[in-house]
Structures are given as C-alpha cells and as structure tokens.
Amino acid sequence: MWRNSVGFSSKLLTSKSSYSRLPLLNHGVASRSTSTSAGSGPESTEAAGTVKVGFSSTEWVRTGSPGSSAVDLSSFAAASVLKGRDIVDMAKHYGRCYAELSKARLRMLANKLHNIVPPCTFAASFSSNYTVISMLVVATSGTGYILGSGSAIDYMGLCCTCAGTMMVAASASTLNQVFEVKNDAKMNRTKKRPLPSGRISIPHAVTWAASTGMLGTALLASKANMLAAGFGASNLVLYAFVYTPLKQIHPINTWVGAIVGAIPPLLGWAAASGQVSLNGMLLPAALYFWQIPHFMALAYLCRKDYADGGFRMYSLADASGQRTASVALRNCLYLLPLGYLAYDWGLTSGWFCLESTLLALAISGTAISFYMNRTTKDARRMFHASLLYLPVFMSGLLVHRVTESEQQMTVEHTGKIIEMSPLLETTEEAQEEKRKQSIGNGQCRPPVAYASVAPFPFLPAPSYSTF
Ligand SMILES: CC(C)=CCC/C(C)=C/CC/C(C)=C/COP(=O)(O)OP(=O)(O)O
C-alpha cells in the first residue's frame, strides 16, 4: 500500500491488484498522513525507471501489494497505465466529492442509519446532507416551471431551468459547507462530509462553488430569463451569506431557510412565464410552510448534535419541545387551505383540493401527536410525513393541473352559456373584458365551477368576486 507521491516502481506492477486505489474515505482530518504539498489536484511525474503518481493533497490512498505475477513493463507503458487509471480514479474521487458538496446525491440511507449515533440516526439517514431536499430543489423548480407554462411546455427550457437551478443550488450548498467546515467536523451528522474529512481542500471547493454558481446563473439568464437568473443568484446569496451565518447567531435561521427553500419553485415559474403572479406563489407557500415542521423535527431529533456543532436551532432553547412542536403544528395547519386555493385560482381541478387537504390533515395529525407526546418516535413520524408530503403534493399539482387552454375552453364554453342567459350582461365586449381579466390575473374559475352551470343554462350563472 502506498500513499501520496510515494515512488512506485513499474516493475512491481501486477496484472491484478496493484491498481486498486481508494479515495481516502471516512478518514478524519487527523488520520491523513502523508501530505506533501498544499495543492489539490493530481500530479503525475515520471523519473527514470520510476513512476511517481502523486496527488498533491492528502486525498488519495493506493492499496494492493505487488504480487508474484509481476510483469515487466517499460516505464513508459507503466506510466501510461498509471496515468490512465489515475485519471479515472481522480474523476471518481472528485466526482463523489462534488456530488456531496452539492448535496446532490441520494445517500445510501441504510449506510447512514448505521453511522450516526441515536437518536439522530433516522433523521441523519435522510438529511445528513439534506440530500433529499437537494433533489427536491430541482424538482420544485421543475414543477414551478411546468405550472408556470401555458398550454405547451417548452421541454428544452424546462431542462435548462432544472440544470441552472441545480448548478446554483450546488454552489450555494458548497459555500454553506465551506463556511461550516469547523462546525460540521463536530457533528455526527456531517463530520464525514468532504471538507471536514479532508477529502477535498477549501480552495478546491471554493473553485467548484464559483464555477457552478456562475455557470448556473449564466444558463438561467441565457436560456430562461433575467428574472429567473436573479432569483437564482439572490437565493444563493440568501442561503450562503445570510442563512448560513445566522445558524450560529439566532434561531430565526429556520424561517430564513424556509424562504430559501421556497424560492426555487418561484424561479421555475418565472423562467416559464417571465413574471411572478399570485398563482405562482402557491407552491412556494407550500414549500415555506412544509419546511418548518420538517426542520423542527430534524432539529429536535438532532438537538445534541446541533448543540455540539454550535448551531442555534429553535429546539435548543426549548428543553420540553413544546414550543418546537407547536410551531411545527401551526405550519402544518397553514398547509390546509392550499389545495382549495389551487382549485379556486384555476391551477388545478377539484380533485387536487381533496387530495391536498387529506395530505395536510395527515401531516397535521403527526404534528398533533408530536405536540401531545413530544417523544423521539413522534418527531420521527412527523419527519417521515414531511418527507412524503412534498413529492405527493407536487405530483398531485402536476396530475391535476389545469392548463391555460383548458381554462380558455371552459371560459369560452361558459361564455356561450352566458350569451344565452337573459339575466346576464349582454354586450360581448363586457363579457370578453371579464374573461380577459379573469385569465390575466390568474383568477380564472376552475373548470368544474363553470361546468356546473352547463346543464342549467336557463339559470343565472353564479357570480364570483372576479366578475
Ligand atoms: C437556487 C438556489 C440557490 C437554491 C438553494 C436551495 C437550497 C440549498 C435549499 C436548502 C434550504 C435549507 C434551509 C437547507 C438546510 O441547510 P443547512 O445549512 O441547515 O444544512 P446542513 O446543516 O445539512 O448543512
């Protein structure tokens, strides 16, 4: 076994095992041993008869011993093989680091379950890197984009928006870890991240953050619009430079973090429609309210860990957990009217109203149970429910989405009915004006409401606030 920049004779190359190299995974900073220089990239050098393959930081370990079946390769061939393999290994190593810095990977949940000390175990398994959330960030932005699209979805625009959001979010997450490297090193939940474990250097991580941040913003600006790019860039600043320091200063950080989490769907909506309208606020509102019980459960389950890390979470100053639970419950209840609003604003059909209300009742039920008992088990159940809530809510929104053309068709259909009604206004201009208004301000009535007058054209059409 050899480590960084240790000389390696080409004659000792074997056909099998000598190339088995492993990144220095799961080693704390203290366990790193043979740092030879401060840089961070790989370096391959050749000397007469000897091939040196070095990685100038302490990020690599080579395993495997020279076997008896050594083959005599020329130093040039050996160097080539080594270089090729080094490049592959290096790509794997840094790819893994970048993914973890970006909080982009779905972690091996089972693994995490074993690594973290209870009672944080469960929460850490899902949220050690908020990896579930990281995937959801892109999903929420994509959902916002689809909801903000008219009848036809521009799939290329959707992909670019998701990619841009992902890059900016990766940058924000990396900066968050750069700023919290010392705190993360003290927490079970986070100590194995690339920076505290020494798998990547801070300058390297900053370079990654700068590149992804700039590329992502440029992508949003060029392929979506400046509004979306503005949301992306300002959210990055809010997350990395406001929320992150606030975590160590004041418990209000959770609410600021909830705003950060609520922006991506707004970004998606803005990318698709070029504007922000009331309808576009529905998913961000859901994200905002949803995050409070989610993070309250996490902060409750991991309160010792958070205290060790020096973070001032709301749950730390609440030994009984009562206030934590009541805040979580309150925000679950705020989720209740969202389904109705989606229906009332013409975003979805009535089915979504029903589904969303049931979902909100379910998560509220877990919050009530946590409020009454305040046990780890109840907090965990609420956390579970929060993990289920968002994907189901977003899927429902997409499945029951009412497109603009469907709205238009319904409005036109209703217009004909209205024309037949002697009790209604008669001028076409007046009706047209009202239709435009209702669509323009996103207050269009859902199809079901319009359709309900269809069998009874002789009755006056129901009057709504927008008319
Ligand atoms: C477009 C764009 C910039 C999107 C950013 C979206 C984003 C990163 C949302 C995460 C929201 C949030 C409060 C996460 C917790 O971070 P934490 O610091 O508490 O997590 P940690 O303790 O695991 O580090």
The ligand as an SDF file (V2000), in Angstrom:
LIG
                    3D

 24 23  0  0  0  0  0  0  0  0999 V2000
  -31.3390   28.2180   -6.4520 C   0  0  0  0  0  0  0  0  0  0  0  0
  -30.7950   28.0110   -5.1120 C   0  0  0  0  0  0  0  0  0  0  0  0
  -29.6480   28.8130   -4.6820 C   0  0  0  0  0  0  0  0  0  0  0  0
  -31.3700   27.1190   -4.3240 C   0  0  0  0  0  0  0  0  0  0  0  0
  -30.8790   26.7880   -2.9710 C   0  0  0  0  0  0  0  0  0  0  0  0
  -31.7970   25.8070   -2.4310 C   0  0  0  0  0  0  0  0  0  0  0  0
  -31.3230   25.2320   -1.1500 C   0  0  0  0  0  0  0  0  0  0  0  0
  -29.8730   24.9400   -0.9660 C   0  0  0  0  0  0  0  0  0  0  0  0
  -32.2510   24.9600   -0.2210 C   0  0  0  0  0  0  0  0  0  0  0  0
  -31.9040   24.3700    1.0730 C   0  0  0  0  0  0  0  0  0  0  0  0
  -32.7140   25.0000    2.1610 C   0  0  0  0  0  0  0  0  0  0  0  0
  -32.1710   24.7440    3.5180 C   0  0  0  0  0  0  0  0  0  0  0  0
  -32.6000   25.6570    4.5850 C   0  0  0  0  0  0  0  0  0  0  0  0
  -31.3550   23.7190    3.7650 C   0  0  0  0  0  0  0  0  0  0  0  0
  -30.7290   23.4460    5.0830 C   0  0  0  0  0  0  0  0  0  0  0  0
  -29.4160   23.8550    5.0630 O   0  0  0  0  0  0  0  0  0  0  0  0
  -28.4500   23.5940    6.2980 P   0  0  0  0  0  0  0  0  0  0  0  0
  -27.2700   24.5070    6.1820 O   0  0  0  0  0  0  0  0  0  0  0  0
  -29.1850   23.7080    7.5730 O   0  0  0  0  0  0  0  0  0  0  0  0
  -27.9940   22.1290    6.0480 O   0  0  0  0  0  0  0  0  0  0  0  0
  -26.8000   21.3550    6.7620 P   0  0  0  0  0  0  0  0  0  0  0  0
  -26.9400   21.5210    8.2420 O   0  0  0  0  0  0  0  0  0  0  0  0
  -27.0060   19.9600    6.3080 O   0  0  0  0  0  0  0  0  0  0  0  0
  -25.5360   21.9560    6.2370 O   0  0  0  0  0  0  0  0  0  0  0  0
  1  2  1  0
  2  3  1  0
  2  4  2  0
  4  5  1  0
  5  6  1  0
  6  7  1  0
  7  8  1  0
  7  9  2  0
  9 10  1  0
 10 11  1  0
 11 12  1  0
 12 13  1  0
 12 14  2  0
 14 15  1  0
 15 16  1  0
 16 17  1  0
 17 18  2  0
 17 19  1  0
 17 20  1  0
 20 21  1  0
 21 22  2  0
 21 23  1  0
 21 24  1  0
M  END
$$$$
